[in-house]
Amino acid sequence: MKLPLLFNPRSGPGGKDPDSLMRGLPPEVRERIEPAPFGPPWDFAPATAQAQAAGGPLFVWGGDGTIHHAGRALAAAGCPVPLAAVPGGSGNGLVRGLRTPLSPAGALQNLLLGREVRIDLPRIDGVPFLNVCGTGFEGAIAAAFEQGSGRGLGGYVRETLRLWRRYESLGLIWEANLPEPEAPATARERLQAAWRGPVPGLPETAWSLAFANLPQWGSGVWCAPGADPTDGVLQWVRLHRPGLLDLFTQAPALAREGGRTRLREEGRLLRATVCLDRAEAWHLDGEPAPPRDRAELTLEPRAFRMQVTQACPWR
């Protein structure tokens, strides 16, 4: 029995051509993989059963939204098989964060030779997500992008510029459990702590607010460089509204893993309830979520099975 490769023909800026993908794979890989078109209403049960019977992960070739739905389905089923995410979307935030090759053929081959890692499973009001959820400016962008035309980075840039000036910051009230601060144990860790500076407190306002399990939003933009999906801790990230000069002097640092910018603040939490001063749109792994003025964030340590490549930094 072959391992199913689910793909959403509509996701990503250029669609999907499984025949072209399969032609580019070595024969021994083609013998193990069976492409299967997929989409709403997102019934993953038959493919999950096939993957389990074939003794391998469930391969899903698509964007962050398609992978998000696969993660939710596997979590609801008790994670009977690992999820193997093959990049095929606009931003590919999850796979970039896991250091998976961005070539679908390269990702498939490396994932087949890869390993399983148990990652944390965060939830917002009980609904799981794998990479990042957020509200404020980024929630408004996700909602506008879903309703707009066109996909890819260009669409995000257009919506970002349209909403950049008009979006107003949120007021925040928190009830949160925070992890105990860890004292640096080595000279290198002390230098890293000094470089990062003091840990910020939970913000009282936010222009854009994210909760990250992995370090990237997508499209090469680093949301939470300090995020570790295996540490049992969720990163909160506040992004300040950039001024016109900041777009040239500060924003480019968001595209570098080690980039420092005063536009971004991040900290750690175990769980939290955050209340907003108005109901606003949210997103879960880039998928638009209904507006809400209160959200409960929880985390199940190492509760989700993920297939990763040998380049993934976590074990």
C-alpha atoms as a printed R data frame, in Angstrom:
    type eleno elety resid chain resno       x      y       z
1   ATOM     1    CA   MET     A     1   0.000  0.000   0.000
2   ATOM     2    CA   LYS     A     2   1.298  3.462  -0.928
3   ATOM     3    CA   LEU     A     3   1.491  6.518   1.283
4   ATOM     4    CA   PRO     A     4  -1.107  9.111   0.246
5   ATOM     5    CA   LEU     A     5   0.054 12.585  -0.763
6   ATOM     6    CA   LEU     A     6  -2.949 14.861  -0.256
7   ATOM     7    CA   PHE     A     7  -2.900 18.107  -2.215
8   ATOM     8    CA   ASN     A     8  -5.298 20.991  -2.613
9   ATOM     9    CA   PRO     A     9  -5.292 21.906  -6.335
10  ATOM    10    CA   ARG     A    10  -6.373 25.470  -5.481
11  ATOM    11    CA   SER     A    11  -3.822 26.302  -2.773
12  ATOM    12    CA   GLY     A    12  -0.718 28.304  -3.565
13  ATOM    13    CA   PRO     A    13  -0.111 30.936  -6.230
14  ATOM    14    CA   GLY     A    14   0.309 28.498  -9.123
15  ATOM    15    CA   GLY     A    15  -1.873 25.509  -8.320
16  ATOM    16    CA   LYS     A    16  -0.569 21.940  -8.192
17  ATOM    17    CA   ASP     A    17   0.703 19.601 -10.921
18  ATOM    18    CA   PRO     A    18   1.160 16.178  -9.298
19  ATOM    19    CA   ASP     A    19   2.267 14.555 -12.581
20  ATOM    20    CA   SER     A    20   5.148 17.013 -12.900
21  ATOM    21    CA   LEU     A    21   6.074 16.476  -9.263
22  ATOM    22    CA   MET     A    22   6.105 12.702  -9.603
23  ATOM    23    CA   ARG     A    23   8.208 12.810 -12.775
24  ATOM    24    CA   GLY     A    24  10.890 14.678 -10.850
25  ATOM    25    CA   LEU     A    25  11.155 12.019  -8.135
26  ATOM    26    CA   PRO     A    26  13.433  8.953  -8.136
27  ATOM    27    CA   PRO     A    27  11.656  5.671  -9.002
28  ATOM    28    CA   GLU     A    28  11.995  4.331  -5.456
29  ATOM    29    CA   VAL     A    29  10.155  7.385  -4.135
30  ATOM    30    CA   ARG     A    30   7.416  7.226  -6.802
31  ATOM    31    CA   GLU     A    31   6.756  3.623  -5.784
32  ATOM    32    CA   ARG     A    32   5.912  4.716  -2.236
33  ATOM    33    CA   ILE     A    33   3.767  7.814  -2.928
34  ATOM    34    CA   GLU     A    34   0.219  8.146  -4.300
35  ATOM    35    CA   PRO     A    35  -0.996 11.718  -5.041
36  ATOM    36    CA   ALA     A    36  -4.638 12.372  -4.115
37  ATOM    37    CA   PRO     A    37  -6.512 15.649  -4.762
38  ATOM    38    CA   PHE     A    38  -8.193 17.021  -1.678
39  ATOM    39    CA   GLY     A    39 -10.144 19.982  -0.294
40  ATOM    40    CA   PRO     A    40 -13.235 20.995   1.693
41  ATOM    41    CA   PRO     A    41 -15.041 19.487   3.585
42  ATOM    42    CA   TRP     A    42 -11.638 18.238   4.770
43  ATOM    43    CA   ASP     A    43 -12.432 14.586   5.563
44  ATOM    44    CA   PHE     A    44  -8.967 13.268   6.362
45  ATOM    45    CA   ALA     A    45 -10.129  9.934   7.814
46  ATOM    46    CA   PRO     A    46  -9.692  7.719   4.688
47  ATOM    47    CA   ALA     A    47  -6.230  9.082   3.893
48  ATOM    48    CA   THR     A    48  -5.179  8.823   7.532
49  ATOM    49    CA   ALA     A    49  -6.250  5.177   7.610
50  ATOM    50    CA   GLN     A    50  -4.323  4.505   4.396
51  ATOM    51    CA   ALA     A    51  -1.191  6.183   5.768
52  ATOM    52    CA   GLN     A    52  -1.462  4.183   8.982
53  ATOM    53    CA   ALA     A    53  -1.855  0.929   7.050
54  ATOM    54    CA   ALA     A    54   1.164  1.837   4.895
55  ATOM    55    CA   GLY     A    55   3.249  2.415   8.012
56  ATOM    56    CA   GLY     A    56   4.178  5.992   7.312
57  ATOM    57    CA   PRO     A    57   3.246  9.605   7.812
58  ATOM    58    CA   LEU     A    58   0.370 11.445   6.202
59  ATOM    59    CA   PHE     A    59   1.877 13.631   3.481
60  ATOM    60    CA   VAL     A    60   0.028 16.894   2.862
61  ATOM    61    CA   TRP     A    61   1.182 19.132  -0.003
62  ATOM    62    CA   GLY     A    62  -0.266 22.580   0.369
63  ATOM    63    CA   GLY     A    63  -0.212 25.949   2.031
64  ATOM    64    CA   ASP     A    64  -0.429 26.762   5.712
65  ATOM    65    CA   GLY     A    65  -4.232 26.644   5.578
66  ATOM    66    CA   THR     A    66  -4.400 23.132   4.128
67  ATOM    67    CA   ILE     A    67  -1.771 21.927   6.609
68  ATOM    68    CA   HIS     A    68  -3.690 23.619   9.425
69  ATOM    69    CA   HIS     A    69  -6.811 21.592   8.612
70  ATOM    70    CA   ALA     A    70  -4.748 18.398   8.441
71  ATOM    71    CA   GLY     A    71  -3.258 19.142  11.853
72  ATOM    72    CA   ARG     A    72  -6.690 19.721  13.371
73  ATOM    73    CA   ALA     A    73  -7.996 16.454  11.925
74  ATOM    74    CA   LEU     A    74  -5.032 14.427  13.166
75  ATOM    75    CA   ALA     A    75  -5.225 16.043  16.616
76  ATOM    76    CA   ALA     A    76  -8.931 15.187  16.843
77  ATOM    77    CA   ALA     A    77  -8.140 11.570  15.872
78  ATOM    78    CA   GLY     A    78  -5.441 11.248  18.530
79  ATOM    79    CA   CYS     A    79  -2.494 11.627  16.122
80  ATOM    80    CA   PRO     A    80  -2.491  8.049  14.739
81  ATOM    81    CA   VAL     A    81   0.255  9.004  12.246
82  ATOM    82    CA   PRO     A    82   2.736 11.878  11.984
83  ATOM    83    CA   LEU     A    83   1.989 14.796   9.677
84  ATOM    84    CA   ALA     A    84   4.513 15.349   6.879
85  ATOM    85    CA   ALA     A    85   4.038 18.888   5.512
86  ATOM    86    CA   VAL     A    86   5.163 19.453   1.914
87  ATOM    87    CA   PRO     A    87   5.372 23.148   0.947
88  ATOM    88    CA   GLY     A    88   2.922 24.276  -1.687
89  ATOM    89    CA   GLY     A    89   1.396 27.540  -0.521
90  ATOM    90    CA   SER     A    90   1.923 31.268  -0.499
91  ATOM    91    CA   GLY     A    91   3.801 31.706   2.773
92  ATOM    92    CA   ASN     A    92   4.811 28.205   3.926
93  ATOM    93    CA   GLY     A    93   5.405 29.432   7.475
94  ATOM    94    CA   LEU     A    94   5.244 26.005   9.134
95  ATOM    95    CA   VAL     A    95   7.647 24.237   6.795
96  ATOM    96    CA   ARG     A    96  10.062 27.169   6.785
97  ATOM    97    CA   GLY     A    97  10.089 27.094  10.567
98  ATOM    98    CA   LEU     A    98  10.833 23.352  10.542
99  ATOM    99    CA   ARG     A    99  13.677 23.908   7.995
100 ATOM   100    CA   THR     A   100  11.992 21.710   5.386
101 ATOM   101    CA   PRO     A   101  13.218 22.281   1.791
102 ATOM   102    CA   LEU     A   102  10.914 24.605  -0.137
103 ATOM   103    CA   SER     A   103  11.070 22.432  -3.267
104 ATOM   104    CA   PRO     A   104   8.139 19.969  -3.060
105 ATOM   105    CA   ALA     A   105  10.261 17.198  -4.595
106 ATOM   106    CA   GLY     A   106  13.134 17.899  -2.229
107 ATOM   107    CA   ALA     A   107  10.756 18.046   0.732
108 ATOM   108    CA   LEU     A   108   9.180 14.694  -0.152
109 ATOM   109    CA   GLN     A   109  12.502 12.920  -0.461
110 ATOM   110    CA   ASN     A   110  13.937 14.427   2.716
111 ATOM   111    CA   LEU     A   111  10.780 13.742   4.718
112 ATOM   112    CA   LEU     A   112  10.798 10.091   3.647
113 ATOM   113    CA   LEU     A   113  14.353  9.858   4.992
114 ATOM   114    CA   GLY     A   114  13.496 12.004   8.008
115 ATOM   115    CA   ARG     A   115  12.290 11.320  11.510
116 ATOM   116    CA   GLU     A   116   9.375 11.925  13.822
117 ATOM   117    CA   VAL     A   117   9.405 14.626  16.481
118 ATOM   118    CA   ARG     A   118   6.730 15.349  19.050
119 ATOM   119    CA   ILE     A   119   5.904 19.060  19.038
120 ATOM   120    CA   ASP     A   120   3.738 21.115  21.371
121 ATOM   121    CA   LEU     A   121   0.088 21.565  20.419
122 ATOM   122    CA   PRO     A   122  -1.283 25.044  21.211
123 ATOM   123    CA   ARG     A   123  -4.988 25.839  21.215
124 ATOM   124    CA   ILE     A   124  -7.079 28.990  21.138
125 ATOM   125    CA   ASP     A   125 -10.456 28.489  22.824
126 ATOM   126    CA   GLY     A   126  -9.935 24.754  22.391
127 ATOM   127    CA   VAL     A   127  -9.161 24.887  18.658
128 ATOM   128    CA   PRO     A   128  -5.652 23.607  17.818
129 ATOM   129    CA   PHE     A   129  -3.134 25.320  15.594
130 ATOM   130    CA   LEU     A   130   0.390 24.252  14.687
131 ATOM   131    CA   ASN     A   131   2.397 27.356  13.862
132 ATOM   132    CA   VAL     A   132   0.983 30.739  14.881
133 ATOM   133    CA   CYS     A   133  -2.297 32.476  15.668
134 ATOM   134    CA   GLY     A   134  -2.862 36.181  16.053
135 ATOM   135    CA   THR     A   135  -5.087 39.226  16.065
136 ATOM   136    CA   GLY     A   136  -4.854 42.945  15.590
137 ATOM   137    CA   PHE     A   137  -3.274 44.043  12.342
138 ATOM   138    CA   GLU     A   138  -2.319 40.507  11.283
139 ATOM   139    CA   GLY     A   139  -5.858 39.254  11.922
140 ATOM   140    CA   ALA     A   140  -7.220 42.066   9.758
141 ATOM   141    CA   ILE     A   141  -4.709 41.170   7.024
142 ATOM   142    CA   ALA     A   142  -5.762 37.496   7.081
143 ATOM   143    CA   ALA     A   143  -9.444 38.447   6.792
144 ATOM   144    CA   ALA     A   144  -8.796 40.926   3.982
145 ATOM   145    CA   PHE     A   145  -6.522 38.500   2.122
146 ATOM   146    CA   GLU     A   146  -9.194 35.789   2.262
147 ATOM   147    CA   GLN     A   147 -11.766 38.142   0.733
148 ATOM   148    CA   GLY     A   148  -9.420 39.671  -1.841
149 ATOM   149    CA   SER     A   149  -8.209 38.431  -5.195
150 ATOM   150    CA   GLY     A   150  -4.825 36.926  -5.978
151 ATOM   151    CA   ARG     A   151  -2.467 34.862  -3.863
152 ATOM   152    CA   GLY     A   152   1.191 34.975  -2.931
153 ATOM   153    CA   LEU     A   153   3.459 37.585  -1.378
154 ATOM   154    CA   GLY     A   154   2.166 40.317  -3.697
155 ATOM   155    CA   GLY     A   155  -1.337 39.954  -2.252
156 ATOM   156    CA   TYR     A   156  -0.040 40.276   1.291
157 ATOM   157    CA   VAL     A   157   1.968 43.359   0.367
158 ATOM   158    CA   ARG     A   158  -1.054 45.071  -1.214
159 ATOM   159    CA   GLU     A   159  -3.306 44.366   1.779
160 ATOM   160    CA   THR     A   160  -0.565 45.364   4.211
161 ATOM   161    CA   LEU     A   161  -0.086 48.742   2.582
162 ATOM   162    CA   ARG     A   162  -3.843 49.309   2.403
163 ATOM   163    CA   LEU     A   163  -4.390 48.627   6.129
164 ATOM   164    CA   TRP     A   164  -1.071 49.901   7.465
165 ATOM   165    CA   ARG     A   165  -2.139 53.480   8.179
166 ATOM   166    CA   ARG     A   166  -5.727 52.937   9.271
167 ATOM   167    CA   TYR     A   167  -5.471 50.088  11.781
168 ATOM   168    CA   GLU     A   168  -5.637 51.204  15.437
169 ATOM   169    CA   SER     A   169  -3.894 49.435  18.328
170 ATOM   170    CA   LEU     A   170  -5.791 47.185  20.734
171 ATOM   171    CA   GLY     A   171  -5.999 47.540  24.505
172 ATOM   172    CA   LEU     A   172  -5.179 44.282  26.325
173 ATOM   173    CA   ILE     A   173  -5.924 42.799  29.755
174 ATOM   174    CA   TRP     A   174  -4.183 39.555  30.715
175 ATOM   175    CA   GLU     A   175  -4.593 36.636  33.057
176 ATOM   176    CA   ALA     A   176  -1.536 34.464  32.433
177 ATOM   177    CA   ASN     A   177   0.787 31.812  33.823
178 ATOM   178    CA   LEU     A   178   4.390 32.571  32.938
179 ATOM   179    CA   PRO     A   179   7.345 30.176  33.088
180 ATOM   180    CA   GLU     A   180  10.055 30.714  35.658
181 ATOM   181    CA   PRO     A   181  12.957 32.691  34.151
182 ATOM   182    CA   GLU     A   182  15.929 30.513  33.332
183 ATOM   183    CA   ALA     A   183  19.325 31.744  34.503
184 ATOM   184    CA   PRO     A   184  22.009 31.522  31.783
185 ATOM   185    CA   ALA     A   185  24.186 28.483  32.486
186 ATOM   186    CA   THR     A   186  27.105 29.134  30.125
187 ATOM   187    CA   ALA     A   187  29.119 32.100  28.925
188 ATOM   188    CA   ARG     A   188  27.477 31.813  25.518
189 ATOM   189    CA   GLU     A   189  23.989 31.890  27.057
190 ATOM   190    CA   ARG     A   190  24.952 34.931  29.143
191 ATOM   191    CA   LEU     A   191  26.111 36.725  26.011
192 ATOM   192    CA   GLN     A   192  22.898 35.782  24.212
193 ATOM   193    CA   ALA     A   193  20.806 37.046  27.136
194 ATOM   194    CA   ALA     A   194  22.738 40.327  27.184
195 ATOM   195    CA   TRP     A   195  22.241 40.658  23.418
196 ATOM   196    CA   ARG     A   196  18.483 40.106  23.722
197 ATOM   197    CA   GLY     A   197  18.148 42.566  26.605
198 ATOM   198    CA   PRO     A   198  15.595 42.445  29.458
199 ATOM   199    CA   VAL     A   199  12.504 40.289  29.068
200 ATOM   200    CA   PRO     A   200   9.502 42.551  28.351
201 ATOM   201    CA   GLY     A   201   6.337 42.331  30.414
202 ATOM   202    CA   LEU     A   202   2.989 41.397  28.936
203 ATOM   203    CA   PRO     A   203   1.901 44.308  26.741
204 ATOM   204    CA   GLU     A   204  -1.058 46.519  27.613
205 ATOM   205    CA   THR     A   205  -1.558 47.520  23.975
206 ATOM   206    CA   ALA     A   206  -0.717 45.921  20.655
207 ATOM   207    CA   TRP     A   207  -0.969 46.931  17.028
208 ATOM   208    CA   SER     A   208  -0.415 43.291  16.038
209 ATOM   209    CA   LEU     A   209  -0.379 40.387  18.506
210 ATOM   210    CA   ALA     A   210   0.701 36.800  17.786
211 ATOM   211    CA   PHE     A   211   1.122 33.561  19.706
212 ATOM   212    CA   ALA     A   212   3.811 31.418  18.102
213 ATOM   213    CA   ASN     A   213   4.749 27.762  18.391
214 ATOM   214    CA   LEU     A   214   7.305 28.048  15.564
215 ATOM   215    CA   PRO     A   215   9.432 31.019  14.533
216 ATOM   216    CA   GLN     A   216   8.004 32.151  11.148
217 ATOM   217    CA   TRP     A   217   4.833 33.821   9.934
218 ATOM   218    CA   GLY     A   218   5.719 32.789   6.379
219 ATOM   219    CA   SER     A   219   7.294 34.236   3.234
220 ATOM   220    CA   GLY     A   220  10.601 34.475   5.096
221 ATOM   221    CA   VAL     A   221   9.283 36.830   7.813
222 ATOM   222    CA   TRP     A   222  10.423 35.905  11.337
223 ATOM   223    CA   CYS     A   223   7.659 36.193  13.891
224 ATOM   224    CA   ALA     A   224   9.303 34.712  16.998
225 ATOM   225    CA   PRO     A   225  12.968 33.784  16.504
226 ATOM   226    CA   GLY     A   226  13.048 32.408  20.050
227 ATOM   227    CA   ALA     A   227  10.156 29.965  19.544
228 ATOM   228    CA   ASP     A   228  10.835 26.282  20.255
229 ATOM   229    CA   PRO     A   229   7.948 23.885  19.456
230 ATOM   230    CA   THR     A   230   9.246 21.292  21.925
231 ATOM   231    CA   ASP     A   231   9.791 23.377  25.081
232 ATOM   232    CA   GLY     A   232   6.223 23.390  26.433
233 ATOM   233    CA   VAL     A   233   6.085 27.195  26.203
234 ATOM   234    CA   LEU     A   234   4.211 29.488  23.815
235 ATOM   235    CA   GLN     A   235   5.782 32.720  22.558
236 ATOM   236    CA   TRP     A   236   3.751 35.928  22.551
237 ATOM   237    CA   VAL     A   237   4.824 38.527  20.011
238 ATOM   238    CA   ARG     A   238   3.871 42.186  19.819
239 ATOM   239    CA   LEU     A   239   4.577 44.035  16.604
240 ATOM   240    CA   HIS     A   240   4.615 47.835  16.768
241 ATOM   241    CA   ARG     A   241   3.184 49.895  13.962
242 ATOM   242    CA   PRO     A   242   6.103 50.897  11.708
243 ATOM   243    CA   GLY     A   243   6.477 54.486  10.631
244 ATOM   244    CA   LEU     A   244   7.446 55.301   7.071
245 ATOM   245    CA   LEU     A   245  11.147 55.465   7.955
246 ATOM   246    CA   ASP     A   246  10.853 52.173   9.890
247 ATOM   247    CA   LEU     A   247   9.772 50.401   6.702
248 ATOM   248    CA   PHE     A   248  13.294 50.989   5.398
249 ATOM   249    CA   THR     A   249  15.376 50.918   8.586
250 ATOM   250    CA   GLN     A   250  13.618 48.448  10.931
251 ATOM   251    CA   ALA     A   251  11.272 46.199   8.934
252 ATOM   252    CA   PRO     A   252  14.037 44.483   6.870
253 ATOM   253    CA   ALA     A   253  15.344 42.912  10.109
254 ATOM   254    CA   LEU     A   254  12.120 40.869  10.279
255 ATOM   255    CA   ALA     A   255  13.360 38.973   7.215
256 ATOM   256    CA   ARG     A   256  16.526 37.811   9.016
257 ATOM   257    CA   GLU     A   257  16.502 35.070  11.649
258 ATOM   258    CA   GLY     A   258  18.951 36.946  13.851
259 ATOM   259    CA   GLY     A   259  17.653 40.375  12.912
260 ATOM   260    CA   ARG     A   260  17.047 42.796  15.775
261 ATOM   261    CA   THR     A   261  14.376 45.447  15.487
262 ATOM   262    CA   ARG     A   262  12.502 47.643  17.920
263 ATOM   263    CA   LEU     A   263   9.320 46.826  16.008
264 ATOM   264    CA   ARG     A   264   9.102 43.370  17.616
265 ATOM   265    CA   GLU     A   265   8.826 42.283  21.253
266 ATOM   266    CA   GLU     A   266   8.420 38.688  22.386
267 ATOM   267    CA   GLY     A   267   8.031 36.797  25.622
268 ATOM   268    CA   ARG     A   268   6.994 33.391  26.961
269 ATOM   269    CA   LEU     A   269   3.850 32.038  28.584
270 ATOM   270    CA   LEU     A   270   2.424 28.687  29.661
271 ATOM   271    CA   ARG     A   271  -1.223 29.656  29.275
272 ATOM   272    CA   ALA     A   272  -3.160 32.893  29.087
273 ATOM   273    CA   THR     A   273  -6.535 34.516  28.772
274 ATOM   274    CA   VAL     A   274  -6.338 37.828  26.957
275 ATOM   275    CA   CYS     A   275  -9.205 40.325  26.724
276 ATOM   276    CA   LEU     A   276  -9.288 42.934  23.945
277 ATOM   277    CA   ASP     A   277 -10.956 46.314  24.193
278 ATOM   278    CA   ARG     A   278 -12.994 45.462  21.074
279 ATOM   279    CA   ALA     A   279 -13.866 42.375  19.047
280 ATOM   280    CA   GLU     A   280 -11.326 41.833  16.267
281 ATOM   281    CA   ALA     A   281 -10.585 39.228  13.603
282 ATOM   282    CA   TRP     A   282  -8.105 36.458  14.389
283 ATOM   283    CA   HIS     A   283  -6.206 33.959  12.302
284 ATOM   284    CA   LEU     A   284  -5.067 30.400  13.004
285 ATOM   285    CA   ASP     A   285  -2.051 29.424  10.883
286 ATOM   286    CA   GLY     A   286  -3.114 32.153   8.460
287 ATOM   287    CA   GLU     A   287  -6.711 30.898   8.230
288 ATOM   288    CA   PRO     A   288  -9.251 33.616   9.150
289 ATOM   289    CA   ALA     A   289 -11.118 33.009  12.418
290 ATOM   290    CA   PRO     A   290 -14.253 34.742  13.747
291 ATOM   291    CA   PRO     A   291 -13.839 38.062  15.575
292 ATOM   292    CA   ARG     A   292 -13.623 37.828  19.363
293 ATOM   293    CA   ASP     A   293 -12.720 40.132  22.231
294 ATOM   294    CA   ARG     A   294 -11.526 37.361  24.528
295 ATOM   295    CA   ALA     A   295  -9.326 34.351  23.866
296 ATOM   296    CA   GLU     A   296  -7.953 31.541  25.994
297 ATOM   297    CA   LEU     A   297  -4.536 30.185  24.969
298 ATOM   298    CA   THR     A   298  -3.441 26.756  26.193
299 ATOM   299    CA   LEU     A   299  -0.628 24.368  25.281
300 ATOM   300    CA   GLU     A   300  -0.277 20.575  25.377
301 ATOM   301    CA   PRO     A   301   3.450 19.751  25.580
302 ATOM   302    CA   ARG     A   302   4.705 17.392  22.864
303 ATOM   303    CA   ALA     A   303   1.175 16.261  22.014
304 ATOM   304    CA   PHE     A   304   1.458 16.332  18.205
305 ATOM   305    CA   ARG     A   305   3.374 13.954  15.928
306 ATOM   306    CA   MET     A   306   5.313 15.708  13.152
307 ATOM   307    CA   GLN     A   307   7.487 14.167  10.443
308 ATOM   308    CA   VAL     A   308  10.558 16.360   9.886
309 ATOM   309    CA   THR     A   309  13.791 16.275   7.905
310 ATOM   310    CA   GLN     A   310  17.224 15.722   9.375
311 ATOM   311    CA   ALA     A   311  17.786 19.499   9.078
312 ATOM   312    CA   CYS     A   312  15.100 20.240  11.677
313 ATOM   313    CA   PRO     A   313  16.833 21.628  14.803
314 ATOM   314    CA   TRP     A   314  14.411 20.019  17.287
315 ATOM   315    CA   ARG     A   315  14.246 16.430  18.569
